[in-house]
Amino acid sequence: MAISQKISGFMEKSSWIRKMFEEGIRLKQEFGADNVFDLSLGNPVVEPPEAL
């Protein structure tokens, strides 16, 4: 039981970055991955404009 309480505490005190990541996953499930932009490190993968 101590382990599950410890994990529960970690989940309640998680960082705002983790919460934003989890919200992104929820939004992708609700609206579809094509309708939610992933702006995390290395994303989005978008072709540069032709001028470049």
N, C-alpha and C positions, 0 to 999 in steps of 0.2 A: 504494500500500500504506500510506503514511503516514496518509492520511485514514481508512482503515478501522481502523487501530490507534488513532487518536485517538478515533473514535466508540466503539470497544470500551472504551477507558478511561473515557469518560463514562458508559457503561452500567454498568460495574462499580462506579463511584463515585457512582451516582445517590443522591438523597436518600431518606430513609425515607418521605417523603410520596409520592414517585413510586412507590416499591415498594408502598405501601398501595393506591394508585390501580390499579396493575397487578394486584394481588391481587384487588381488587374486580371487575375485568374477568374474571379467571379464574374467580372464584366464580360470577359471573352466567352464564358459559358452562357451568359444571358443574351448577348448581342451578336456573338460570332467573332472569331479571331480576325476576320477581314474588316470588322467595324471598330476595332479597338487598337490604337497605336501602342506599340511596345517601345518605350523610350529608355529602357534600361541600357546599361553599358553594352556597346556594340550594336545596338538596334536604333532605329529601324534600318533595315537593309534596303536602301533606296538608290536607284541609279542617279548619278549626277546629271545636271542639265547638259544639253548638247554643247552649250557655249564653253564648257570646261573640257 
